[in-house]
Amino acid sequence: MKKIMLSMLFVVLFLLTSCKDDTIFTIENTIGPGPLDDPFIATIYPDETTMMQLTVPRSMARDFVAREVVVEGDTVTPISSENSSITIDVTDDYELSLTPLKLGTKWIEFSGGDKTYYLEVQIMKRDIDFTKQLRILGIGNSFTEDAMEYLYHIADDYGVEEIILGYLYIGGAPLSTHVEMIETEARDYRYYDNTKGYWAYHSSYTIEQGITEQEWDLISIQQASYDSGRAETYNDDITTLIDFIFEHAQNKNVRIMWHMTWAYQATSNHSGFVNYDNDQMTMYNAIINAVQTKIVPDERFDLIIPSGTAIQNVRTSYIGDTLTRDGFHLSYDQGRYIAGLTWFKEITGFSINEITYKPEGITDTDQQAIVEGVNYAVETPFEITPSTFTEE
């Protein structure tokens, strides 16, 4: 008899604590009252499980359900488990557990009895303090090498405390080659890393090894230069590559960047130049069109690095069309410096006006023209801005 009475007392206490009121449903650490047109709102992050305490009215408790839904206007549609963006679990004492699977804005419906409430969950990546750390992996080819060559020295000059850079290299590799490396698990990459101011070489890497080498904050991908202005080559290879990165990245907050490369020098004899009638402006405009139509609308990309526009901007200065060493690879001094500054400026948002580091062979006036061209490119990435440095 005592056991029965104790059990009944426990049930009563549970109802009084977990289902305190018959009219109020609440979710801790959220804002908003909860109906569809004014839902509860919360921000959570992809690298952790978020716990929230629910207060559930007695009238909802008997058949209480929490599920992910799609909300389009006034239309609410349940999501099947295989298409879920977030794992939802509610314990017996109404503690809500949310584990994000995808980024973006997601909706959770809570229902029971004749009541329904909604939680709008904004799954966002955490901010990065780039004064403390800069951890970047490039997946590409020699154009990635050109762009990242001076990035360590630029970041170090600015005062970034921890700099970890790396890139996976296969000469001339288009996106399709990186997908082939995923499918075959081939050890065909050269991997270069820079943590102390110089690049170290490692042979026979798989793409998975490079991605898991560090807890990268940012990973860049790009198309091969000869296909960079051919929008039809920006295809499912991008999805395959990004999905593989998200699956294997050690940092679940990793950001994906697109490296927008440059048009060839006007006198280039590269065989791929024929794709653009051997015309520099035709190639540049084709690159811009491909990126604007295929990359800009893709929400999986956090950043687009406008190296190609920065190069084109500086070409309008007194420096002219002299920024490659062979008609397509960047020159060892000015060209690579432009790309490195563009990466640093676009990624961090920091000013490059006071950077003192410059490679040997670059004059003070060169540096001013380059900094101007980079600033213009970051400000207006899909349009050439003429240089004010028309005379040396």
KASUL-V613900 format. One record per residue. SS is DSSP state (alpha for helix, beta for strand, coil for the rest). BURIAL is I if it has 9 or more other C-alpha atoms within 8 Angstrom, else O. D_LAST is the distance of its C-alpha to the last C-alpha in Angstrom with 1 decimal. Layout:
BEGIN
ss=SS burial=BURIAL d_last=D_LAST
ss=SS burial=BURIAL d_last=D_LAST
END
This chain:
BEGIN
ss=coil burial=O d_last=99.4
ss=alpha burial=O d_last=97.1
ss=alpha burial=O d_last=94.5
ss=alpha burial=O d_last=94.7
ss=alpha burial=O d_last=94.3
ss=alpha burial=O d_last=91.3
ss=alpha burial=O d_last=89.6
ss=alpha burial=O d_last=90.2
ss=alpha burial=O d_last=88.9
ss=alpha burial=O d_last=85.7
ss=alpha burial=O d_last=85.2
ss=alpha burial=O d_last=85.7
ss=alpha burial=O d_last=83.3
ss=alpha burial=I d_last=80.7
ss=alpha burial=I d_last=81.0
ss=alpha burial=I d_last=80.8
ss=alpha burial=O d_last=77.6
ss=alpha burial=I d_last=75.7
ss=coil burial=I d_last=76.9
ss=coil burial=I d_last=77.3
ss=coil burial=I d_last=77.5
ss=coil burial=O d_last=78.5
ss=coil burial=O d_last=75.8
ss=coil burial=O d_last=72.6
ss=coil burial=I d_last=70.1
ss=beta burial=O d_last=67.2
ss=beta burial=I d_last=64.3
ss=coil burial=O d_last=63.0
ss=coil burial=O d_last=59.3
ss=coil burial=O d_last=58.6
ss=beta burial=O d_last=58.2
ss=coil burial=O d_last=60.0
ss=coil burial=O d_last=63.7
ss=coil burial=I d_last=63.8
ss=beta burial=I d_last=64.8
ss=coil burial=O d_last=62.7
ss=coil burial=O d_last=61.0
ss=beta burial=O d_last=60.3
ss=coil burial=I d_last=60.2
ss=beta burial=I d_last=59.9
ss=beta burial=I d_last=56.2
ss=beta burial=I d_last=55.0
ss=beta burial=O d_last=51.8
ss=beta burial=I d_last=52.2
ss=beta burial=I d_last=50.0
ss=coil burial=I d_last=50.2
ss=coil burial=O d_last=50.7
ss=coil burial=O d_last=54.0
ss=beta burial=I d_last=57.3
ss=beta burial=O d_last=57.8
ss=beta burial=O d_last=61.3
ss=beta burial=I d_last=62.7
ss=beta burial=I d_last=66.2
ss=beta burial=I d_last=67.9
ss=beta burial=I d_last=70.8
ss=coil burial=I d_last=72.9
ss=coil burial=I d_last=75.8
ss=alpha burial=I d_last=79.2
ss=alpha burial=I d_last=79.2
ss=alpha burial=I d_last=76.2
ss=alpha burial=I d_last=77.2
ss=coil burial=O d_last=79.8
ss=coil burial=O d_last=77.5
ss=coil burial=I d_last=74.1
ss=beta burial=O d_last=71.2
ss=beta burial=I d_last=67.5
ss=beta burial=I d_last=65.4
ss=beta burial=I d_last=61.9
ss=beta burial=I d_last=61.6
ss=beta burial=I d_last=59.1
ss=beta burial=I d_last=58.9
ss=beta burial=O d_last=57.9
ss=coil burial=O d_last=58.9
ss=coil burial=O d_last=62.6
ss=beta burial=O d_last=63.1
ss=beta burial=O d_last=63.5
ss=beta burial=O d_last=63.8
ss=beta burial=O d_last=64.6
ss=coil burial=I d_last=62.4
ss=coil burial=O d_last=64.0
ss=alpha burial=O d_last=63.7
ss=alpha burial=O d_last=61.7
ss=alpha burial=O d_last=59.0
ss=coil burial=I d_last=58.9
ss=coil burial=I d_last=55.7
ss=beta burial=I d_last=57.4
ss=beta burial=I d_last=60.5
ss=beta burial=I d_last=63.0
ss=beta burial=O d_last=66.0
ss=beta burial=I d_last=68.5
ss=coil burial=O d_last=70.9
ss=coil burial=O d_last=74.5
ss=coil burial=O d_last=73.6
ss=coil burial=I d_last=70.8
ss=beta burial=I d_last=67.8
ss=beta burial=I d_last=65.0
ss=beta burial=I d_last=62.7
ss=beta burial=I d_last=59.5
ss=beta burial=I d_last=57.4
ss=beta burial=I d_last=54.4
ss=coil burial=I d_last=53.8
ss=coil burial=O d_last=51.0
ss=coil burial=I d_last=48.4
ss=beta burial=O d_last=48.6
ss=beta burial=O d_last=51.2
ss=beta burial=I d_last=54.8
ss=beta burial=I d_last=58.2
ss=beta burial=I d_last=61.4
ss=beta burial=I d_last=64.7
ss=beta burial=I d_last=67.6
ss=beta burial=I d_last=71.0
ss=beta burial=I d_last=74.7
ss=coil burial=I d_last=77.7
ss=coil burial=O d_last=76.6
ss=beta burial=O d_last=73.3
ss=beta burial=I d_last=69.8
ss=beta burial=I d_last=66.6
ss=beta burial=I d_last=62.9
ss=beta burial=I d_last=60.2
ss=beta burial=I d_last=56.5
ss=beta burial=I d_last=54.7
ss=beta burial=I d_last=50.9
ss=beta burial=I d_last=49.9
ss=beta burial=I d_last=46.4
ss=coil burial=I d_last=44.3
ss=coil burial=O d_last=43.9
ss=coil burial=O d_last=40.7
ss=coil burial=O d_last=38.7
ss=coil burial=O d_last=37.5
ss=coil burial=O d_last=34.2
ss=coil burial=O d_last=34.0
ss=coil burial=O d_last=37.1
ss=beta burial=I d_last=36.5
ss=beta burial=I d_last=34.3
ss=beta burial=I d_last=36.3
ss=beta burial=I d_last=34.8
ss=beta burial=I d_last=36.0
ss=beta burial=I d_last=34.2
ss=beta burial=I d_last=36.4
ss=beta burial=I d_last=34.6
ss=coil burial=I d_last=33.2
ss=alpha burial=I d_last=30.1
ss=alpha burial=I d_last=27.9
ss=alpha burial=I d_last=29.5
ss=alpha burial=I d_last=28.8
ss=alpha burial=I d_last=25.0
ss=alpha burial=I d_last=24.9
ss=alpha burial=I d_last=27.0
ss=coil burial=I d_last=25.8
ss=coil burial=I d_last=23.9
ss=alpha burial=I d_last=25.8
ss=alpha burial=I d_last=28.2
ss=alpha burial=I d_last=25.7
ss=alpha burial=I d_last=23.9
ss=alpha burial=I d_last=27.4
ss=alpha burial=I d_last=28.6
ss=alpha burial=I d_last=25.6
ss=alpha burial=O d_last=26.5
ss=coil burial=O d_last=30.2
ss=coil burial=I d_last=32.1
ss=coil burial=O d_last=35.4
ss=beta burial=O d_last=36.5
ss=beta burial=I d_last=34.2
ss=beta burial=I d_last=36.0
ss=beta burial=I d_last=34.0
ss=beta burial=I d_last=35.4
ss=beta burial=I d_last=35.0
ss=beta burial=I d_last=37.5
ss=beta burial=I d_last=36.2
ss=coil burial=I d_last=37.6
ss=coil burial=O d_last=35.4
ss=coil burial=O d_last=34.6
ss=coil burial=I d_last=37.1
ss=coil burial=I d_last=37.6
ss=alpha burial=I d_last=39.5
ss=alpha burial=O d_last=42.8
ss=alpha burial=O d_last=42.5
ss=alpha burial=I d_last=42.3
ss=alpha burial=I d_last=45.4
ss=alpha burial=O d_last=47.1
ss=alpha burial=I d_last=46.4
ss=alpha burial=I d_last=48.1
ss=alpha burial=O d_last=51.1
ss=alpha burial=O d_last=51.6
ss=coil burial=O d_last=50.6
ss=coil burial=O d_last=49.0
ss=coil burial=I d_last=47.4
ss=coil burial=I d_last=44.5
ss=beta burial=I d_last=41.5
ss=beta burial=I d_last=39.4
ss=beta burial=I d_last=38.9
ss=beta burial=I d_last=36.1
ss=beta burial=I d_last=36.2
ss=beta burial=I d_last=34.1
ss=coil burial=I d_last=35.9
ss=coil burial=O d_last=34.8
ss=coil burial=O d_last=31.2
ss=coil burial=O d_last=31.8
ss=coil burial=O d_last=32.9
ss=beta burial=O d_last=36.5
ss=beta burial=O d_last=38.0
ss=beta burial=O d_last=41.3
ss=beta burial=O d_last=43.0
ss=beta burial=I d_last=45.5
ss=beta burial=I d_last=44.9
ss=coil burial=I d_last=46.3
ss=alpha burial=I d_last=44.3
ss=alpha burial=O d_last=46.9
ss=alpha burial=O d_last=46.3
ss=alpha burial=I d_last=42.7
ss=alpha burial=I d_last=43.4
ss=alpha burial=I d_last=46.1
ss=coil burial=O d_last=44.3
ss=coil burial=O d_last=43.1
ss=coil burial=I d_last=43.6
ss=coil burial=I d_last=40.3
ss=coil burial=I d_last=39.1
ss=beta burial=I d_last=36.8
ss=beta burial=I d_last=37.0
ss=beta burial=I d_last=34.5
ss=beta burial=I d_last=35.4
ss=coil burial=I d_last=33.6
ss=coil burial=I d_last=34.3
ss=coil burial=I d_last=33.4
ss=alpha burial=I d_last=30.2
ss=alpha burial=O d_last=32.2
ss=alpha burial=I d_last=34.4
ss=coil burial=I d_last=31.9
ss=coil burial=I d_last=32.1
ss=coil burial=I d_last=35.8
ss=alpha burial=I d_last=37.5
ss=alpha burial=O d_last=40.9
ss=alpha burial=O d_last=40.0
ss=coil burial=I d_last=39.5
ss=coil burial=O d_last=43.2
ss=alpha burial=O d_last=45.9
ss=alpha burial=I d_last=44.1
ss=alpha burial=I d_last=42.1
ss=alpha burial=O d_last=45.3
ss=alpha burial=I d_last=46.8
ss=alpha burial=I d_last=43.9
ss=alpha burial=I d_last=43.6
ss=alpha burial=O d_last=47.4
ss=alpha burial=I d_last=47.4
ss=alpha burial=I d_last=44.7
ss=alpha burial=I d_last=46.7
ss=alpha burial=O d_last=49.9
ss=alpha burial=I d_last=48.8
ss=coil burial=I d_last=46.2
ss=coil burial=I d_last=47.5
ss=coil burial=I d_last=45.8
ss=coil burial=O d_last=47.3
ss=coil burial=I d_last=44.5
ss=coil burial=I d_last=41.9
ss=beta burial=I d_last=39.2
ss=beta burial=I d_last=38.1
ss=beta burial=I d_last=34.4
ss=beta burial=I d_last=33.0
ss=beta burial=I d_last=29.9
ss=coil burial=I d_last=28.2
ss=coil burial=I d_last=26.3
ss=coil burial=I d_last=23.5
ss=coil burial=I d_last=23.7
ss=coil burial=I d_last=23.4
ss=coil burial=I d_last=20.6
ss=coil burial=I d_last=21.4
ss=coil burial=O d_last=22.7
ss=coil burial=I d_last=24.7
ss=coil burial=O d_last=28.3
ss=coil burial=O d_last=29.6
ss=alpha burial=O d_last=33.2
ss=alpha burial=O d_last=32.8
ss=alpha burial=I d_last=30.1
ss=alpha burial=O d_last=33.0
ss=alpha burial=O d_last=34.0
ss=alpha burial=I d_last=31.2
ss=coil burial=O d_last=31.6
ss=coil burial=I d_last=28.7
ss=coil burial=I d_last=26.4
ss=alpha burial=I d_last=23.5
ss=alpha burial=O d_last=24.0
ss=alpha burial=I d_last=27.8
ss=alpha burial=I d_last=27.5
ss=alpha burial=I d_last=25.3
ss=alpha burial=I d_last=27.7
ss=alpha burial=I d_last=30.6
ss=alpha burial=I d_last=29.5
ss=alpha burial=I d_last=29.1
ss=alpha burial=I d_last=32.5
ss=alpha burial=I d_last=34.2
ss=alpha burial=I d_last=33.0
ss=alpha burial=I d_last=33.9
ss=alpha burial=I d_last=37.4
ss=alpha burial=I d_last=38.3
ss=alpha burial=I d_last=36.6
ss=coil burial=I d_last=36.1
ss=coil burial=O d_last=39.9
ss=coil burial=O d_last=40.9
ss=coil burial=O d_last=41.8
ss=coil burial=O d_last=41.9
ss=beta burial=I d_last=38.1
ss=beta burial=O d_last=36.9
ss=beta burial=I d_last=33.2
ss=beta burial=I d_last=30.8
ss=beta burial=I d_last=27.6
ss=coil burial=I d_last=24.9
ss=alpha burial=I d_last=22.9
ss=alpha burial=I d_last=22.6
ss=alpha burial=I d_last=21.2
ss=alpha burial=I d_last=18.6
ss=alpha burial=I d_last=17.5
ss=alpha burial=I d_last=17.6
ss=alpha burial=I d_last=15.6
ss=alpha burial=I d_last=12.6
ss=alpha burial=I d_last=13.1
ss=coil burial=I d_last=12.3
ss=coil burial=I d_last=8.7
ss=coil burial=I d_last=5.9
ss=coil burial=I d_last=7.9
ss=coil burial=I d_last=10.8
ss=coil burial=I d_last=14.3
ss=coil burial=I d_last=14.1
ss=coil burial=I d_last=15.6
ss=beta burial=I d_last=19.1
ss=coil burial=I d_last=20.7
ss=coil burial=O d_last=23.4
ss=coil burial=I d_last=22.7
ss=coil burial=I d_last=24.1
ss=coil burial=I d_last=23.9
ss=beta burial=I d_last=20.8
ss=coil burial=I d_last=18.6
ss=coil burial=O d_last=19.9
ss=coil burial=I d_last=16.9
ss=alpha burial=I d_last=14.4
ss=alpha burial=I d_last=17.1
ss=alpha burial=I d_last=19.9
ss=alpha burial=I d_last=18.1
ss=alpha burial=I d_last=17.3
ss=alpha burial=I d_last=21.0
ss=alpha burial=I d_last=22.4
ss=alpha burial=I d_last=20.8
ss=alpha burial=I d_last=22.1
ss=alpha burial=I d_last=25.5
ss=alpha burial=I d_last=25.6
ss=alpha burial=I d_last=24.6
ss=alpha burial=I d_last=26.9
ss=alpha burial=O d_last=29.8
ss=alpha burial=O d_last=29.9
ss=coil burial=O d_last=28.5
ss=coil burial=O d_last=27.0
ss=coil burial=O d_last=23.8
ss=coil burial=O d_last=20.9
ss=coil burial=O d_last=18.9
ss=coil burial=O d_last=20.5
ss=coil burial=O d_last=20.4
ss=coil burial=O d_last=19.6
ss=coil burial=O d_last=20.1
ss=coil burial=O d_last=17.4
ss=coil burial=O d_last=18.2
ss=coil burial=O d_last=17.7
ss=coil burial=O d_last=14.5
ss=coil burial=I d_last=12.3
ss=coil burial=O d_last=10.0
ss=alpha burial=O d_last=10.4
ss=alpha burial=O d_last=7.1
ss=alpha burial=I d_last=8.1
ss=alpha burial=I d_last=11.4
ss=alpha burial=O d_last=10.7
ss=alpha burial=I d_last=9.4
ss=alpha burial=I d_last=12.4
ss=alpha burial=I d_last=14.8
ss=alpha burial=I d_last=14.2
ss=alpha burial=I d_last=14.8
ss=alpha burial=I d_last=17.9
ss=alpha burial=I d_last=19.2
ss=alpha burial=I d_last=19.2
ss=alpha burial=I d_last=20.9
ss=alpha burial=I d_last=23.6
ss=alpha burial=O d_last=24.2
ss=coil burial=I d_last=24.4
ss=coil burial=I d_last=25.1
ss=coil burial=O d_last=26.3
ss=coil burial=O d_last=23.8
ss=coil burial=I d_last=20.2
ss=coil burial=I d_last=18.1
ss=coil burial=O d_last=15.0
ss=coil burial=I d_last=11.8
ss=coil burial=O d_last=10.7
ss=coil burial=O d_last=7.0
ss=coil burial=O d_last=6.8
ss=coil burial=O d_last=3.8
ss=coil burial=O d_last=0.0
END
